[in-house]
């Protein structure tokens, strides 16, 4: 009788997640110290933080004596906050942005557990994949705004999931804090990441009865009395009535289909039309971020 092979040993979810965080911390410390400050972005942002410290102009950042309005001031504030403890130090300043890379790995672990509570290994594995991805390690070690934006986006998604589970005012405040964090980190581009998810919570699916609990991994919810005050409800209502023109709005807020002359049931407004309008609205924020008021034309063109 041939001996059977033992079952392969796998790491526990906690061990996998802890390994992901340990690698993220190691990369965040080692990678910035293995190279000099890179032009043009890193040198520019450190110069802005230095002028803020030297001149005491904490409200309005400056670069070479001129107002620097290209980026929000949160990164410069945090660098000066660290300098208030450690003194002016290049090493300390270059560890601020990578710290948010570590936070992003931890939030990815948390998000995976929130989406798939029955499979805790998925969140830990996702965090490990993120921590060991080359492009994330490279950009996460730079003194830039991307890791802060990633952390703000993950916090916003977690807040939306909490709102979907009936989190109440605390979840709403959490979403507002995530949006504020993202705006101060990199500007209105945070709306491109979170606005479609936030608005799509009230899209009518027509696939499940009203009031049935739904999985938190699905942010698209049907119409219901709990969503009538949301911006998504207003957008859905307008799209259902004007874009499709096939349905009427029932007393419960759902789109009730009409019937043709032969009694055939007509299809209600597809959710894709609703999402298309919402994504066009989100593109306004992206155009505003990249090109200022002139960039709004791209969003209107999509609409």
C-alpha positions in Angstrom: 0.0 0.0 0.0 1.5 3.3 -1.1 1.7 6.0 1.5 -0.6 9.0 0.8 0.8 12.4 0.4 0.1 14.7 3.4 -2.2 17.6 2.9 -0.3 20.7 1.9 0.2 23.1 4.7 -1.2 26.6 4.2 -0.8 29.7 6.3 -3.7 30.8 8.4 -5.6 34.0 7.3 -4.1 35.9 10.3 -0.6 34.8 9.5 -1.0 35.7 5.8 -2.4 39.1 6.7 0.4 39.7 9.2 3.0 38.7 6.6 1.4 41.2 4.2 1.7 44.0 6.7 5.2 43.0 7.6 6.3 43.1 4.0 4.5 46.5 3.5 6.4 47.9 6.5 9.7 46.6 5.2 9.2 47.9 1.7 8.0 51.3 3.0 11.2 51.7 5.1 13.8 50.0 2.9 12.9 51.2 -0.6 13.0 55.0 0.1 16.4 54.6 1.8 17.9 52.6 -1.1 17.7 55.5 -3.6 18.1 59.3 -3.6 15.2 61.7 -3.9 13.8 61.5 -7.4 13.2 64.6 -9.6 10.8 66.1 -10.5 7.9 65.2 -8.2 9.7 64.2 -5.0 12.1 67.1 -5.1 9.2 69.5 -5.8 7.0 68.3 -3.0 9.8 68.2 -0.4 10.7 71.7 -1.4 7.1 72.9 -0.9 7.1 71.3 2.6 10.4 72.9 3.4 9.3 76.4 2.4 6.1 75.9 4.5 8.3 75.1 7.5 10.8 77.9 6.8 8.3 80.7 6.2 5.5 79.5 8.4 3.0 79.7 5.5 0.9 76.7 6.6 -2.4 77.8 5.0 -1.1 78.6 1.5 1.8 76.4 0.2 4.6 78.1 -1.8 7.3 77.0 -4.2 10.2 79.2 -4.9 8.4 82.1 -3.3 5.3 81.7 -5.5 1.9 80.3 -4.5 1.8 76.5 -5.2 -1.8 75.6 -5.9 -1.3 72.5 -8.1 -1.8 70.0 -5.2 -3.8 70.1 -1.9 -1.7 70.7 1.2 -2.4 67.6 3.3 0.9 65.9 2.5 2.9 69.1 3.2 1.0 69.5 6.5 1.8 65.9 7.6 5.5 66.3 6.7 5.6 69.4 8.9 3.8 67.6 11.6 6.5 64.9 11.6 9.2 67.6 11.5 7.7 69.2 14.6 8.6 66.0 16.5 11.8 64.8 14.8 13.2 68.1 13.5 13.8 68.8 9.8 14.8 65.4 8.4 14.8 64.1 4.9 14.3 60.5 6.1 11.3 61.4 8.3 9.7 63.4 5.4 10.1 60.5 3.0 8.4 58.0 5.3 5.1 59.9 5.5 3.6 58.9 2.1 4.8 55.2 2.4 3.0 55.0 5.7 -0.3 55.4 3.8 0.8 52.5 1.6 0.9 50.3 4.8 -2.5 51.6 5.7 -3.8 50.7 2.3 -2.6 47.1 2.7 -4.4 46.9 6.1 -7.6 48.4 4.6 -7.5 45.9 1.8 -7.4 43.1 4.3 -10.3 44.6 6.1 -12.3 45.1 2.9 -11.8 41.5 1.9 -13.1 40.3 5.3 -16.0 42.6 5.0 -17.0 41.4 1.5 -16.4 37.7 2.2 -16.8 37.1 5.9 -17.3 33.4 5.2 -13.8 33.1 3.6 -11.3 35.1 5.7 -8.4 33.9 3.7 -9.5 36.0 0.7 -8.9 39.3 2.4 -5.5 38.3 3.8 -4.5 37.0 0.4 -5.6 40.1 -1.3 -3.5 42.2 1.1 -0.5 40.0 0.5 -0.9 40.3 -3.3 -1.1 44.1 -3.0 1.9 44.3 -0.7 4.1 42.2 -3.1 3.0 43.9 -6.3 5.9 45.7 -7.9 4.1 48.8 -9.1 2.5 49.3 -5.7 5.8 48.9 -4.0 7.4 51.4 -6.3 4.8 54.1 -6.1 4.1 53.4 -2.4 7.7 54.3 -1.6 7.6 57.7 -3.4 6.8 61.0 -1.7 3.6 61.5 -3.7 -0.2 61.6 -3.1 -1.2 58.3 -4.6 -1.0 56.2 -1.4 -3.2 58.7 0.4 -5.7 58.7 -2.3 -5.8 54.8 -2.2 -6.3 54.9 1.5 -9.1 57.4 1.2 -10.8 55.4 -1.5 -10.7 52.2 0.6 -12.1 54.0 3.6 -14.9 55.4 1.5 -15.8 51.9 0.2 -15.8 50.5 3.7 -18.1 53.3 4.8 -20.5 52.6 1.9 -20.6 49.0 2.9 -21.3 50.0 6.5 -24.1 52.2 5.2 -25.5 49.4 3.2 -25.6 47.3 6.4 -27.6 50.0 8.2 -24.6 51.7 9.9 -26.6 54.9 10.4 -25.1 58.3 11.0 -21.6 57.0 11.9 -21.3 55.3 8.5 -22.5 58.5 6.8 -19.9 60.6 8.8 -17.3 58.0 7.8 -18.0 58.5 4.2 -17.9 62.3 4.5 -14.6 62.0 6.3 -13.2 59.7 3.6 -14.3 62.2 0.9 -12.7 65.1 2.9 -9.5 63.1 3.3 -9.4 62.4 -0.4 -10.0 66.0 -1.4 -7.3 67.2 0.9 -5.0 64.4 -0.3 -5.3 64.8 -4.1 -8.3 66.9 -4.9 -11.8 66.2 -6.4 -10.5 63.1 -8.2 -11.7 61.1 -5.1 -15.2 61.6 -6.5 -14.3 59.6 -9.6 -13.6 56.6 -7.4 -16.4 56.9 -4.9 -19.2 58.8 -6.5 -20.4 56.1 -8.9 -20.4 53.6 -6.0 -22.3 55.9 -3.7 -24.9 56.8 -6.3 -25.4 53.3 -7.6 -26.6 52.1 -4.2 -30.2 52.9 -5.3 -30.2 51.4 -8.9 -33.3 49.3 -9.4 -32.3 45.7 -10.2 -35.7 44.1 -10.5 -34.0 40.8 -9.6 -34.9 40.6 -5.9 -38.0 41.5 -3.9 -38.0 44.7 -2.0 -36.8 44.6 1.5 -34.8 41.3 1.2 -31.4 41.6 2.8 -28.6 41.6 0.2 -25.0 40.7 0.3 -22.7 43.6 1.3 -20.5 42.8 -1.7 -23.2 44.2 -3.9 -23.5 48.0 -3.7 -26.4 48.2 -6.2 -29.6 48.2 -4.3 -33.3 48.4 -5.5 -35.6 51.3 -4.9 -37.1 51.3 -1.5 -38.4 53.8 1.1 -35.0 53.9 2.8 -33.3 55.3 -0.4 -35.8 58.0 -1.4 -33.7 60.7 0.2 -30.5 59.7 -1.6 -29.1 61.4 -4.6 -29.1 58.0 -6.4 -32.9 57.9 -6.1 -33.3 61.2 -7.8 -31.0 60.2 -10.5 -32.7 56.9 -11.1 -36.1 58.6 -11.1 -35.1 61.1 -13.7 -33.4 58.4 -15.9 -36.3 56.0 -15.6 -38.8 58.6 -16.7 -36.9 60.5 -19.3 -34.3 58.1 -20.8 -36.4 55.0 -21.1 -39.9 56.5 -21.2 -41.5 53.1 -20.8 -42.4 52.9 -17.2 -44.3 54.7 -14.5 -43.2 55.2 -10.9 -45.3 53.3 -8.5 -46.1 54.3 -4.9 -43.2 52.4 -3.5 -40.7 54.1 -5.7 -40.1 51.1 -8.1 -40.4 51.4 -11.8 -43.6 49.6 -12.7 -43.6 48.4 -16.4 -46.3 49.2 -18.8 -48.0 46.7 -21.1 -48.3 47.0 -24.8 -51.4 46.9 -26.9 -51.1 43.1 -27.1 -50.7 42.8 -23.4 -47.0 42.1 -23.6 -45.0 43.3 -20.7 -42.5 46.0 -21.6 -39.0 46.1 -20.1 -38.3 48.8 -17.5 -35.4 51.3 -17.7 -32.2 49.3 -17.8 -29.8 50.0 -15.0 -27.1 50.4 -17.6 -28.7 53.6 -18.8 -28.8 54.9 -15.2 -25.1 54.1 -14.6 -24.1 55.7 -17.9 -25.6 59.0 -16.7 -23.9 58.6 -13.4 -20.5 57.9 -14.9 -20.8 60.9 -17.1 -21.5 63.0 -14.1 -18.4 61.5 -12.4 -16.3 62.4 -15.4 -17.1 66.1 -14.6 -15.0 65.7 -11.5 -12.2 64.1 -13.4 -12.2 66.9 -16.0 -12.2 69.5 -13.2 -9.3 67.8 -11.6 -7.1 67.6 -14.7 -8.0 70.7 -16.7 -9.9 73.0 -14.4 -13.2 74.5 -15.5 -12.3 73.8 -19.2 -12.4 70.1 -18.4 -16.1 70.1 -17.7 -16.7 69.9 -21.4 -15.6 66.2 -21.5 -18.2 65.3 -18.9 -21.0 67.1 -20.8 -19.9 65.4 -24.0 -20.2 62.0 -22.4 -23.7 62.9 -21.0 
